[in-house]
Structures are given as C-alpha cells and as structure tokens.
Amino acid sequence: MPAVLLAALLAACGGGGGGGSAPIVTAPVPAPEPVPTPGPTCAVQMVADSTIGAGKAAGASVLACANRTMGEVSWSQVSGPAVTLLSAHSPTVTFEPQETGVVRLRADVRLAGGTAESLTTEVTVTARPATSFVTVRADHSVRPGTDTSLRAWPTLASGETVSSIVWTQLSGPTVKVNTDDQRLLMFNAPAVAADTVLKFRATMTTSAGRQDADDVFVAIERQVPAEGSLFDMTARVHPYVAASRHAAVLRGCTYDIALYYLDNARNNFCKAQVLPLLQEEAGAGAVPTVEQVMGRVLVSHDFLGANFEHFLRTQDPHGDFRRLLAGTTAIVLGSHVRPSFYMAATGAIYLDANNLWLNAEQRDVVTEVPDYRLAFDDALNYSTFGRQVKNNDYARRTFPSTERMTRSVDELVMVLGRLLYHELGHSSDFFGPSQRALNPSLSIWANVSPRIGAATLSSDVLANQYPLTSAEMFGLGQVLFQGTTPTEEQKRYTAADVGRFFGSDRASDDYAYSVTGANNSREDLAMLFEEFMMSYRHNIQYDIGFTNLFSEGMPASQVLVAWGQRGRIADPAVKPRIKLVLQRIAPWIDPSAVDALPAPIMMRPGVSWDGNLVLTAGSATSGLSARRMVSEEQRAERLRDDFRKPRH
C-alpha cells in the first residue's frame, strides 16, 4: 500500500567461553525426518517430531495441500503423559514433555472451503539427556512476509559453558537468516505457493567438547493478499470468546489479508452496523463491562486473552481502560504484532504480545525480532534515552531475553498499561466520548474520514491551539521514526544541540515529532495522554535524555547526559496542552489534576544517565539509593532497555 495512504489510515505507533582441548564427544544427531509428499487427493497433511528427549521441545503441524487454505484448527491431547498445548488453535503446536512415554495428539481441521479433517500423531518421549543439551523454542506457524525468530536454550552440566551454536537449515525454501547472536535465529518468511515447512537444526558444542543438536520447524501458511490489501501480512488469530456477539465478523472486519482499500469508494471495509464501536454495545454513555470487552478480543494464543482479562479485572479500578476501549471495534493480541498500533480504517488496536506474557513458556511464543525502526538513528551523532521512574528508582524490572523469567499481572501496568493509554489515546482522538454515535450504514473509516479531512480531531485542535514549532525536531523525527536519510547538518547535531531544540519547545517526548504534515499531532496527543495517566494513576514519571552516541557494550559511566528532564509533562509550557487533551478524550478526569503533577526536575549535564537516576528537586546533587545496588551486568541490561525506549 502506498506510504501516504497507509499514514492516513494508520495512527500507529509503537556465548559462552572457548572450548578446551578435550576431544569432541558427539551425542547421536538424528537424521532429518522427511517431509511427506502430498498425494493427488491430499486435503491436509501432518508433519511432526517422532521422537524427542524429555525436557526438549516437540512440535507438530498440519498443512493444507496444494492451493487449499487452512481454516480453523483445534489441537487436543488424546493420551500419554500430560503436556501443555499453548498454541492449540494454530496449525503448529509445540510442547515440552517432562516424562517418558508416548504423547498422542489430535488435530481437528476445517479448510476454508468447508472440508473437515481429523489427523493424529504420536511422539515418543525418551529419557532426559544425561549431560549438557540444547533445546530450540519454539515450533510455530507464520504467514509469508512475517519476521520471526527461534532461540536455542542450553542446559549445561556443572562447569560447562557454550563454545558455539551453529544453525543449519534442513528443509524448505532457503531463507536468509540472521544469527549475529548465535543463540538466536531470525528470518523473514518467504512467499509460498502451498503450505510449507522450514526445518532448522541448532548444534551446540560445549567447553568440554560435548555436542548436542535439536531440530525445530516453522510452518509457512499460504496467504494471497488482495489488490490494495490493507495489510502486507496478517498473523493467524481467533476470537477469544467464540460465542460472543460479534465473534463471527471480528477477524474479517479488522485483521484479514482480504481487506482492501483502493480509495474511499472502492474498499470492502465493514459497515458500522456489522461491527460497531464497543460503545454501541455498552449503551450510550455507559462503561463497557469486562465481558463486553473480551467479546471484542482476537488472539493468536488463548493465554493472551486470559492475561488481558485478568489485567482488566485487577488493574483497572477506575475504569479508565474500559471507558477508552468503548471507542474501539476490536483488540488484536498477536505474537507477531510488532510494533503495536491503532488503525482508524478498522477502529481496532493491535497489541504486541510481548506486553502480555506472564511466564517463560508464554514468552517463548513471542517473536524476538526487533522493531524495524531501531536502526533509523544509526547515522546520528547522539542517542536518546528514556525510562519510567518511581521514587527515584526504576519503576519496573528488566527481563533479559536470555533468562527464563516470570512476572506478575501487577507488573504489566508498566508495559501493557502504558501501551493501552497510548493506543487508546489514538482511538479516542478519532472517536472521543462525544463522537461515538455513528452512521451504521457507513464503515468506521467513512464515519471518521470527513473529520480527518476537516482537521477537527482532538489532535488537530491541539496542534492549532498549542502547536509544536521546532523544525529541527520535526526533521529528526522523520529520521528516527520514518527512516529518512539524515542530512549532513543533522549528522553534526550534538546531544546538547538536540536538548536545546527539544527543551525550548513543548512536546513531552521526541516521539511527538514522528509525523509531519496535516496529522503531525497524532503521536503528540498520545504521548501527552500516556505520560499523564501513568503519573496520575500510578505515580510513575518519565525520564528523557540526550547523550553522547551510545554503542553496545559501552560502560554506563561513559554514557553522559547533555540534556535531560524528569516529569516533563508538568512543565508550564506542557500543562495547558494536557488539559486540552483530557477535556476532549477523558472528560471523567478533572483537568485540575494536571496542576498537582510533581514538578519537573532537570538532570545534571556531564553526569552519566545511570548517575542521573536519583534526583532531588532543587538539589544540584544526585546519588545512589540502597535499592540500586545492582551488578554491572544488570546495569548494562537497564542501559540497553533505556536506549531502546518504547516506540509505539
């Protein structure tokens, strides 16, 4: 889709040590299992591991034959030692058996044309490896054009380290892989004429000379986009509540490769009477119930819906999220949605599953492919850092991708809560509380596009009354968030220069400058709302700082702040802007609450980003709190997190 059109329809955000001299001890490495060749009458075929060691990941996948298209899939366990099937509605299921025995699985499949098939497979689970071994997580399915990842997880005997992990592709069309991190394989799924399996092997060698290998497969589902398709690709999702009022139309109206837009007269968007805003279902002026919200949820994995529901029931005591969700048509929670975004064309929000996992097994299904925009600033001469702070300390823990971790639903506030305030700020910009009575005979897009053309959205009012004025920051925004090649002048900007440009304007975050032109205030509004709500409801302040150029591995003490500020939303130039936003998209909140925000605090130039964590209003000094006595490894992980601050 042309970039200009997409911008109009979207309001988007967001190895171990060396080996010794011991001889190589090689564990039996299995030969690649053949991928079955479909016969002339084949409708569905199955590919699965036949044997797996306990403690390793096994997988099974169903594939539609020839030019058929897979419809609904449901996996169940028939017999054998109990296993957990996290992806029970995906063509590919993965599980990690802990006991020996034979696990028998059944897949009930319905093709797009209505043909129903049931297939079974057996996976023999042998004894857990007695020495060091490697497990690749996790087998899964994707669609063409999807960026995806696989991670190798070593389990090491005492005293051993990883010398190397080597990846090999065993079957399927050859893909270009990224293995810069030897434990992580990333690639873009290729176009396929029929459902296809790609099989990979990770072979680990330890410092003791031991070798072990594990195989994994990724199934590629055939997908043919329509001309003018709204999406380059879509991930497989299904209604979380199968019997909900709008379950039958949720996917087709909001997240389907068949949705197309050629122009306002030639598109197949659903009419509002088919999938209305949630406000219509709740009733005019009413706050939707959790049950009504969950009836609008599409998920790639059921645990995402369960975690989202738990979050709404426990972390939304004021009803903010439900009030805001009333201005949406659907909530899509996907393991391969990255970055998160809101789309005015469908009225739905699309959220990255990385914000929703609660344990290591759930995290395994979330792609590790980074946000594509992170490389856009590589040619600049400064770095931007950001973090959430509470009581002069980090508001949240770090979650290194190399560790098996859990987190509580309370901790989701800092990631999912922040994200919801941002994306629902977008949705309420387009469909505010007083603008949700729609013409049912028109699509969501046809209902809102005249207001976009007339520049009457809340973000337009914000830009008219309190415009951002820094041409330098708007120029940098195009580099940082749109991928424009920087000019020679921009390459010469220092962190102090950028701090001067930013500090003299009235944005709360540099992401406010991510879009130019008529709709340049969309992200400005969303950032103002996000930061205010996180401070107002959760006492969390945001830090923003510009430093010398950061590179991976740089000691924290060498990352020096040239300009930085905590709680910029309470700056006198910013406060009136937040009040305007609240009046228009969150009228249940008294705008006078803005005046009670903690006063902003400037960081100390020349002091490291790390050294500016503990700040005291009116003081020229900062220090370390007892709670911050962390290791250098933890400090480095925090630095990476802060450098890769949220891009919505």
C-alpha positions in Angstrom: 0.0 0.0 0.0 1.4 3.5 -0.8 3.0 5.1 2.2 0.8 8.2 2.0 -2.4 6.2 2.1 -1.1 4.0 4.9 -0.2 7.1 7.0 -3.8 8.3 6.5 -5.4 5.0 7.6 -3.0 4.3 10.4 -2.5 6.3 13.6 0.3 3.9 14.6 2.6 3.9 16.9 4.9 2.0 18.7 28.0 -17.4 24.2 30.0 -18.6 26.5 33.7 -19.3 26.9 36.0 -21.0 24.5 36.4 -24.8 24.1 39.2 -26.7 25.8 41.5 -29.4 24.5 39.2 -32.3 25.2 38.1 -34.4 22.2 34.7 -33.8 20.7 32.1 -36.0 22.3 29.2 -36.1 20.0 25.7 -37.1 21.0 23.7 -39.0 18.4 22.4 -36.5 16.0 19.2 -37.5 14.3 18.9 -37.5 10.6 16.4 -35.0 9.2 12.9 -36.6 9.2 11.5 -36.5 5.6 8.6 -34.0 4.9 5.8 -36.0 3.4 4.9 -35.5 -0.2 1.2 -34.9 -0.6 -0.7 -37.3 -2.8 -3.1 -36.3 -5.6 -6.1 -36.4 -3.3 -4.5 -34.8 -0.3 -6.5 -32.2 1.6 -4.5 -31.9 4.8 -1.2 -33.5 5.8 0.8 -33.6 9.1 4.4 -33.1 9.9 5.6 -33.9 13.5 8.6 -35.0 15.6 8.5 -38.8 16.0 11.0 -38.9 19.0 12.1 -36.3 21.5 14.0 -36.3 24.7 12.2 -35.3 27.9 13.0 -31.6 28.6 13.2 -30.7 24.9 10.5 -29.1 22.8 8.5 -31.2 20.4 6.3 -29.9 17.6 3.6 -31.0 15.2 2.0 -29.1 12.3 -0.9 -29.6 9.9 -0.6 -28.2 6.4 -3.2 -27.6 3.7 -2.3 -29.4 0.5 -1.8 -27.7 -2.9 -3.6 -24.4 -3.2 -6.1 -25.1 -0.4 -6.3 -22.6 2.5 -6.4 -23.6 6.2 -9.4 -22.5 8.1 -9.9 -23.4 11.8 -7.6 -25.7 13.7 -8.0 -27.2 17.2 -5.5 -29.4 18.9 -6.1 -31.8 21.8 -4.2 -34.5 23.6 -5.6 -38.0 23.2 -3.3 -39.9 25.5 0.1 -40.1 27.2 1.9 -38.0 29.8 0.1 -34.7 30.1 1.6 -31.8 28.2 0.6 -28.1 27.8 -0.5 -27.0 24.3 -0.1 -23.2 24.3 -0.9 -22.9 20.6 -3.9 -25.1 20.4 -5.6 -23.0 17.7 -2.5 -22.7 15.4 -1.6 -25.0 12.6 1.6 -25.8 14.6 1.6 -26.9 18.2 4.6 -27.1 20.5 5.0 -28.7 23.9 7.8 -29.8 26.3 7.2 -33.2 27.8 8.8 -33.9 31.2 8.0 -37.6 31.4 8.8 -40.5 29.1 6.0 -42.2 27.2 4.1 -41.7 24.0 2.2 -38.5 23.6 -0.7 -38.8 21.1 -2.2 -35.6 19.7 -5.2 -35.0 17.5 -5.8 -32.0 15.1 -9.3 -31.2 14.0 -9.1 -29.1 10.9 -11.6 -27.2 8.7 -10.4 -25.9 5.4 -11.5 -22.5 4.1 -13.9 -24.4 1.7 -15.6 -26.2 4.5 -13.8 -29.6 4.2 -13.3 -31.1 7.7 -10.4 -33.5 8.6 -9.1 -35.1 11.8 -5.5 -36.3 12.0 -3.5 -37.8 14.8 0.2 -38.2 15.5 2.4 -39.9 18.2 5.5 -38.5 19.7 7.7 -40.9 21.7 9.4 -39.2 24.6 12.7 -40.8 25.7 14.8 -40.2 28.8 16.0 -36.7 29.5 19.6 -36.2 28.2 22.1 -37.1 30.9 24.6 -34.3 30.0 24.5 -30.9 28.5 21.9 -30.4 25.9 20.2 -27.7 23.8 16.5 -27.0 23.3 15.2 -24.8 20.5 12.0 -22.9 21.3 9.5 -23.0 19.7 8.0 -24.7 16.7 5.3 -22.4 15.2 3.4 -21.2 12.1 3.7 -17.9 10.4 2.5 -16.4 7.1 4.6 -15.0 4.2 6.3 -11.7 4.9 6.4 -12.3 8.7 9.6 -11.6 10.6 10.1 -14.4 13.1 12.7 -15.9 15.4 13.9 -19.1 17.1 16.0 -19.2 20.3 18.4 -22.0 21.3 18.4 -22.6 25.1 21.4 -24.5 26.5 21.0 -26.7 29.6 24.6 -27.1 30.9 26.3 -29.6 33.1 28.2 -28.1 36.1 31.3 -26.3 35.0 30.5 -26.3 31.3 29.9 -23.2 29.1 28.8 -22.8 25.4 31.6 -22.7 22.9 29.4 -22.4 19.9 25.9 -22.8 18.5 25.7 -23.4 14.7 22.4 -23.2 12.8 21.6 -25.3 9.7 18.5 -25.2 7.5 17.4 -28.8 6.8 14.4 -28.4 4.6 12.1 -25.9 2.8 12.9 -23.0 0.5 16.2 -21.4 1.5 15.8 -18.3 3.6 18.3 -15.6 4.6 18.9 -15.9 8.3 20.4 -13.6 10.9 22.5 -15.4 13.5 24.5 -12.4 14.8 23.6 -13.7 18.2 24.5 -17.3 17.9 21.6 -18.4 20.2 19.0 -16.6 18.1 17.9 -17.2 14.5 15.8 -14.7 12.8 14.4 -14.6 9.2 11.6 -13.3 7.1 9.1 -16.0 6.0 9.1 -16.5 2.2 6.2 -16.4 -0.2 5.0 -20.0 -0.8 2.6 -21.5 -3.3 1.3 -24.0 -0.8 1.7 -24.5 3.0 5.3 -25.4 3.5 7.6 -26.5 6.4 11.0 -25.0 7.0 13.2 -27.1 9.3 16.2 -25.9 11.2 18.8 -27.5 13.5 20.9 -25.9 16.2 24.1 -27.8 17.1 25.7 -26.8 20.3 29.3 -27.5 21.3 30.3 -27.0 24.9 33.6 -26.1 26.6 34.0 -29.8 27.5 33.8 -30.8 23.8 30.3 -32.2 24.0 27.9 -31.8 21.2 24.1 -31.9 21.1 21.6 -30.8 18.5 17.9 -30.0 18.4 15.6 -29.6 15.4 12.7 -27.2 15.1 10.3 -26.4 12.3 8.4 -23.3 11.2 5.3 -23.8 9.0 4.6 -21.2 6.4 0.9 -20.8 5.7 0.0 -19.9 2.1 -1.6 -16.4 2.0 -2.7 -14.4 -1.0 -3.3 -10.7 -0.4 -5.9 -8.8 -2.3 -5.1 -5.9 -4.6 -4.7 -2.8 -2.4 -4.6 -5.1 0.7 -4.8 -3.1 3.9 -2.1 -5.4 5.5 1.1 -6.6 4.0 0.6 -9.8 6.1 -1.6 -10.9 8.9 -0.9 -13.4 11.7 -3.4 -16.1 12.5 -5.8 -15.0 15.2 -9.2 -16.3 16.5 -11.9 -14.8 18.7 -11.1 -15.3 22.4 -14.7 -15.7 23.2 -16.1 -18.0 20.5 -19.7 -17.3 21.4 -19.5 -13.6 21.7 -22.0 -11.3 19.8 -19.6 -10.3 17.1 -17.2 -13.3 17.1 -18.1 -14.3 13.5 -17.1 -10.9 12.0 -14.2 -9.7 14.2 -11.4 -11.1 12.2 -12.9 -10.3 8.7 -13.6 -6.7 9.7 -10.3 -5.9 11.4 -7.4 -8.3 10.6 -7.8 -10.1 7.3 -5.5 -10.1 4.3 -8.6 -9.8 2.1 -9.4 -6.3 3.4 -8.5 -3.8 0.7 -8.6 -0.1 0.1 -8.2 1.4 -3.3 -10.0 4.7 -2.5 -13.0 5.9 -0.4 -15.4 4.5 -3.0 -13.5 1.2 -3.6 -12.9 -0.8 -0.4 -14.5 -3.6 1.4 -14.5 -2.2 4.9 -17.3 -3.5 7.2 -20.1 -1.2 7.9 -20.6 0.1 11.5 -23.8 -1.9 11.7 -21.8 -5.1 11.2 -19.1 -4.3 13.7 -19.9 -1.1 15.6 -17.8 0.6 18.2 -17.9 -1.1 21.6 -19.8 2.0 22.9 -22.9 0.9 20.9 -22.9 -2.5 22.6 -22.4 -1.0 26.1 -25.0 1.7 25.6 -24.7 5.5 25.1 -22.5 6.9 27.9 -22.2 3.6 29.7 -18.9 2.0 30.7 -18.4 -1.4 28.9 -18.1 -4.4 31.1 -15.1 -6.7 31.1 -17.3 -9.3 29.4 -18.2 -6.9 26.6 -14.6 -6.0 26.1 -13.5 -9.6 26.0 -16.1 -10.3 23.3 -14.1 -8.0 21.0 -10.7 -9.7 21.5 -8.8 -11.6 18.9 -5.8 -13.6 20.0 -3.0 -15.7 18.4 -2.9 -17.7 21.7 -5.6 -18.1 24.3 -3.3 -17.2 27.2 -3.1 -13.7 25.8 -6.8 -13.2 26.2 -6.7 -14.8 29.7 -3.9 -12.4 30.8 -5.6 -9.4 29.2 -8.9 -10.2 31.0 -7.0 -10.7 34.4 -5.3 -7.4 33.8 -8.6 -5.6 33.2 -10.2 -7.1 36.3 -7.4 -6.3 38.6 -5.5 -3.3 37.2 -8.4 -1.0 36.1 -10.1 0.1 39.3 -11.2 3.5 37.9 -12.5 2.0 34.6 -10.1 4.1 32.5 -9.3 1.3 30.1 -12.9 0.2 29.6 -14.0 3.8 29.1 -11.4 4.2 26.4 -12.0 0.8 24.8 -15.5 1.9 24.2 -14.1 3.9 21.2 -12.7 0.7 19.5 -14.2 -2.1 17.4 -11.7 -4.8 18.4 -8.5 -5.6 20.3 -6.0 -7.8 18.4 -3.4 -9.5 20.6 -0.7 -11.2 18.5 2.6 -13.0 19.0 3.9 -11.4 15.7 2.3 -7.9 16.0 5.3 -5.5 16.2 5.1 -2.6 16.6 1.7 -2.1 18.3 -0.6 0.3 16.5 -4.1 1.7 16.2 -5.8 1.8 12.8 -8.5 4.3 12.0 -9.6 2.3 9.0 -10.8 -0.6 11.2 -11.2 1.2 14.5 -9.1 -1.6 16.2 -6.0 -1.6 18.3 -3.2 -4.2 17.6 -1.0 -5.1 20.6 2.4 -6.8 20.7 2.1 -10.0 22.8 5.5 -9.1 24.5 3.4 -6.8 26.7 1.2 -9.7 28.0 3.3 -12.8 28.8 3.5 -13.9 32.5 5.8 -16.9 32.4 8.7 -18.2 30.4 6.6 -20.7 28.4 4.3 -17.9 27.3 7.2 -15.7 26.4 8.6 -18.4 24.2 5.9 -17.9 21.5 6.6 -14.1 21.3 8.8 -13.1 18.4 12.2 -11.6 19.3 12.6 -9.7 16.0 13.3 -6.1 17.0 11.2 -3.1 16.0 12.4 -2.3 12.5 12.8 1.4 13.4 15.6 0.9 15.9 18.3 1.2 13.3 17.0 4.5 11.9 19.3 6.6 14.1 22.5 4.8 13.3 24.0 7.7 11.3 23.3 10.4 14.0 25.8 11.7 16.5 23.8 11.4 19.7 21.5 8.9 21.4 18.1 9.3 23.1 17.3 7.5 26.4 14.0 7.1 28.3 12.8 5.3 31.3 9.9 5.0 33.8 10.8 6.1 37.3 9.1 5.8 40.7 10.6 7.1 44.0 14.0 7.7 42.4 14.2 4.1 41.2 13.3 2.1 38.1 9.5 1.5 38.1 10.0 -1.9 36.5 12.4 -4.8 36.3 14.4 -5.7 33.3 13.6 -9.0 31.6 16.7 -10.2 29.6 15.7 -12.4 26.7 18.4 -14.9 27.8 16.7 -15.8 31.1 13.7 -17.9 31.9 11.5 -15.4 33.9 8.1 -14.8 35.3 6.3 -11.6 36.1 3.1 -10.7 38.0 0.0 -9.2 36.5 0.8 -6.1 38.6 4.0 -5.6 36.7 2.0 -5.4 33.4 0.9 -1.9 34.3 4.3 -0.5 33.3 4.2 -2.2 29.9 0.6 -3.1 28.9 -0.9 -0.2 30.9 1.4 2.3 29.3 0.7 0.9 25.9 -3.1 0.9 26.4 -3.1 4.6 27.4 -1.1 5.4 24.3 -3.1 3.4 21.7 -6.4 4.2 23.3 -5.4 7.8 23.2 -5.3 7.4 19.5 -8.6 5.7 19.3 -10.2 8.4 21.4 -8.6 11.1 19.2 -10.6 9.6 16.3 -13.7 8.6 18.3 -13.9 10.6 21.5 -16.6 10.0 24.1 -18.9 12.6 22.4 -18.2 11.2 18.9 -19.2 7.6 19.1 -22.7 7.7 17.7 -22.0 6.6 14.1 -23.9 6.2 10.9 -24.5 2.4 10.9 -24.7 2.3 7.1 -21.2 3.6 6.7 -17.9 1.9 7.6 -15.8 3.0 10.5 -13.5 4.8 8.1 -16.3 6.5 6.2 -17.6 7.8 9.6 -14.4 9.4 10.6 -12.6 10.4 7.3 -14.7 13.6 6.8 -13.5 14.8 10.2 -9.9 14.0 9.3 -10.3 16.0 6.1 -11.7 18.9 8.0 -8.9 18.7 10.6 -11.4 18.6 13.6 -9.9 15.7 15.5 -8.7 16.4 19.1 -5.1 16.2 17.9 -5.9 18.8 15.2 -7.3 21.1 17.9 -4.2 20.6 20.0 -2.0 21.5 17.0 -4.0 24.6 16.3 -4.0 25.9 19.8 -0.7 24.7 21.1 1.5 23.8 18.0 4.9 22.3 18.2 7.3 24.7 16.5 10.8 23.1 16.3 11.6 22.5 12.7 14.8 20.7 13.8 12.9 18.2 15.9 10.4 17.5 13.2 13.3 16.9 10.8 14.9 14.5 13.3 11.5 12.8 13.8 11.5 11.9 10.1 14.9 10.3 10.5 14.2 8.5 13.8 10.7 7.1 13.1 10.2 7.2 9.3 13.6 6.2 8.2 14.5 9.3 6.2 18.2 9.6 5.4 19.7 12.3 7.7 21.2 15.4 6.2 24.9 16.3 6.8 23.7 19.0 9.2 21.6 16.5 11.2 24.6 14.2 11.4 26.5 17.0 13.1 23.9 17.7 15.8 25.3 17.0 19.3 23.2 15.8 22.2 23.4 19.4 23.6 22.0 20.8 20.3 19.1 18.4 20.4 18.4 19.1 24.0 18.2 22.8 23.1 15.9 22.2 20.2 13.6 19.9 22.3 13.8 21.8 25.6 12.7 25.1 24.0 9.5 23.5 22.5 6.6 22.0 24.3 6.4 18.3 23.5 6.7 15.7 26.3 8.7 13.2 24.2 10.6 13.2 20.9 8.1 10.7 19.5 5.7 13.6 19.3 7.7 14.7 16.2 7.4 11.4 14.4 4.9 12.6 11.7 4.9 15.8 9.7 2.2 17.3 7.6 -1.5 17.7 8.4 -1.6 15.0 11.0 1.6 15.8 12.8 -0.1 16.0 16.2 -1.3 12.4 16.4 1.6 11.0 18.4 2.0 14.3 20.3 -1.5 13.8 21.8 -0.9 10.1 22.5 2.4 10.7 24.3 0.9 13.5 26.4 -2.0 11.3 27.5 0.1 8.2 28.2 2.6 10.1 30.4 -0.1 12.0 32.3 -2.1 8.9 33.0 0.9 6.9 34.2 1.8 9.7 36.6 -1.8 10.4 37.7 -2.8 6.8 38.3 0.5 5.1 39.1 2.9 7.8 40.3 5.3 6.9 37.5 7.3 9.7 35.9 9.1 9.5 32.6 12.7 10.5 32.1 14.0 11.7 28.7 17.6 12.5 28.0 20.0 13.1 25.1 23.5 11.7 25.5 26.7 11.1 23.5 26.5 8.4 21.0 25.8 5.0 22.7 27.1 1.7 21.3 26.6 -1.8 22.6 29.0 -2.7 25.4 29.7 0.9 26.4 30.1 1.2 30.2 27.3 3.0 31.9 29.7 5.6 33.3 30.6 6.7 29.8 27.0 7.5 28.7 26.8 11.2 29.6 23.7 13.3 29.7 23.9 16.6 27.8 20.3 17.5 28.4 17.7 15.5 30.4 14.5 16.1 32.3 12.2 14.1 34.6 8.4 14.6 34.6 8.4 17.0 31.6 4.6 16.8 31.4 4.5 19.1 34.4 6.5 21.8 32.6 4.4 25.1 32.5 4.5 25.1 28.7 3.2 21.5 28.5 0.4 21.6 31.2 -2.2 23.5 29.1 -1.8 21.0 26.3 -2.5 18.1 28.6 -5.6 19.9 30.0 -7.0 20.3 26.5 -6.4 16.6 25.7 -8.1 15.5 28.9 -11.2 17.7 28.3 -11.6 16.1 24.9 -10.8 12.4 25.3 -11.0 11.7 29.0 -13.7 14.1 30.4 -14.2 12.0 33.5 -10.9 13.3 34.8 -10.7 16.7 36.4 -8.2 18.8 34.3 -7.1 20.4 37.6 -5.3 17.2 38.3 -2.6 18.4 35.9 -1.7 21.1 38.4 -0.9 18.5 41.0 1.7 16.7 39.0 5.2 16.5 40.5 7.4 19.4 39.4 9.8 18.5 36.6 13.5 18.1 37.5 16.4 18.8 35.2 19.2 16.3 35.0 22.8 17.2 35.6 24.7 17.7 32.4 28.0 15.9 32.2 26.8 13.2 34.7 26.0 9.7 33.3 22.5 8.6 32.5 22.9 6.0 35.3 24.1 8.6 37.7 21.0 10.8 37.0 18.6 8.2 38.2 18.3 9.6 41.8 17.2 13.2 41.5 16.0 15.6 44.2 14.0 18.7 43.3 16.0 21.9 44.0 19.2 20.0 44.5 22.4 20.0 42.4 23.4 16.6 43.5 22.3 13.1 42.9 23.4 9.7 44.3 22.8 6.0 44.5 20.0 4.5 46.7 20.4 1.3 48.5 17.8 -0.3 46.2 20.1 0.4 43.2 23.0 -1.7 44.3 22.9 -3.8 41.1 25.6 -5.7 39.2 27.3 -4.3 36.2 25.5 -6.9 34.1 22.1 -5.6 35.4 23.2 -2.0 34.9 24.2 -2.8 31.3 20.8 -4.5 30.7 19.0 -1.5 32.0 21.0 0.8 29.8 20.0 -1.3 26.7 16.4 -1.1 27.8 16.5 2.6 28.2 18.3 3.2 24.9 15.7 1.1 23.1 12.9 3.1 24.7 9.3 2.3 23.7 8.4 3.1 20.1 4.7 2.8 19.7 
